Amino acid sequence: MSDMQNQKDKKLEALLQSRRFEPASPDLAERIVLQARGMPQNQKVSLAQWIRQLFAEFHLPRPAYVLAGALMFGIAVGLNAPLDTTPEEADSAYVQSFLYADEGLL
């Protein structure tokens, strides 16, 4: 395997040596400086502004995003629910108690 690796390395080295090299233009540094002057620089941000920007980034403008987020949250909660949900005898009797009419009140 090392012989194969050496051949690949030699081929790669030959390709790198044979590629065309273009020198940078003489005014490259000047163009970089001029471009950087036009870009806004980082400013000190207060904690309140940082929190406001954080909530602005997570703003959900469309109801479809809110619905999709609620569905994903529901799926995540459902997948994390315990699988052993066999009700005990007392719990099932209490839950189903609304199904039977209390004839004494009639």
Secondary structure, 3 states (H helix, E strand, C coil): CHHHHHHHHHHHHHHHHHCCCCCCCCCHHHHHHHHHHHCCCCCCCCHHHHHHHHHHHCCCCCHHHHHHHHHHHHHHHHHHCCCCCCCCHHHHHHHHHHHCCCHHHC
